[in-house]
Amino acid sequence: MNMNPDFLEILRCPFCKAKVELKADGSGLKCETCFRVYPIRDDIPIMIVEEAIIEKEVEA
């Protein structure tokens, strides 16, 4: 997925208000602080806390 860098810069985690970054595989946006991953469906980030999953800090 191609995400506009300006758009990505203004997005924040709705849970803790920290920055999010695009995952390497493009499947979601991951919070830098609480490690919630918000899914991307049909090129639309779903920024709803209940839709997020929590990933460990370091991926295997």
URSULCOR-V201823 format. One record per residue. N is the residue number from 1. RES is the residue in three letters. PHI is phi in whole degrees, -180 to 180 (none if undefined). Layout:
n->N res->RES phi->PHI
n->N res->RES phi->PHI
//
This chain:
n->1 res->MET phi->none
n->2 res->ASN phi->-97
n->3 res->MET phi->-110
n->4 res->ASN phi->-60
n->5 res->PRO phi->-59
n->6 res->ASP phi->-67
n->7 res->PHE phi->-66
n->8 res->LEU phi->-63
n->9 res->GLU phi->-65
n->10 res->ILE phi->-92
n->11 res->LEU phi->-70
n->12 res->ARG phi->-135
n->13 res->CYS phi->-65
n->14 res->PRO phi->-70
n->15 res->PHE phi->-83
n->16 res->CYS phi->-119
n->17 res->LYS phi->70
n->18 res->ALA phi->-86
n->19 res->LYS phi->-67
n->20 res->VAL phi->-118
n->21 res->GLU phi->-131
n->22 res->LEU phi->-71
n->23 res->LYS phi->-65
n->24 res->ALA phi->-58
n->25 res->ASP phi->-87
n->26 res->GLY phi->75
n->27 res->SER phi->-83
n->28 res->GLY phi->-173
n->29 res->LEU phi->-112
n->30 res->LYS phi->-108
n->31 res->CYS phi->-74
n->32 res->GLU phi->-73
n->33 res->THR phi->-104
n->34 res->CYS phi->-99
n->35 res->PHE phi->64
n->36 res->ARG phi->-75
n->37 res->VAL phi->-115
n->38 res->TYR phi->-95
n->39 res->PRO phi->-69
n->40 res->ILE phi->-116
n->41 res->ARG phi->-124
n->42 res->ASP phi->53
n->43 res->ASP phi->65
n->44 res->ILE phi->-120
n->45 res->PRO phi->-70
n->46 res->ILE phi->-96
n->47 res->MET phi->-93
n->48 res->ILE phi->-118
n->49 res->VAL phi->-55
n->50 res->GLU phi->-66
n->51 res->GLU phi->-88
n->52 res->ALA phi->-79
n->53 res->ILE phi->-117
n->54 res->ILE phi->-101
n->55 res->GLU phi->-106
n->56 res->LYS phi->-66
n->57 res->GLU phi->-60
n->58 res->VAL phi->-112
n->59 res->GLU phi->-84
n->60 res->ALA phi->-77
//
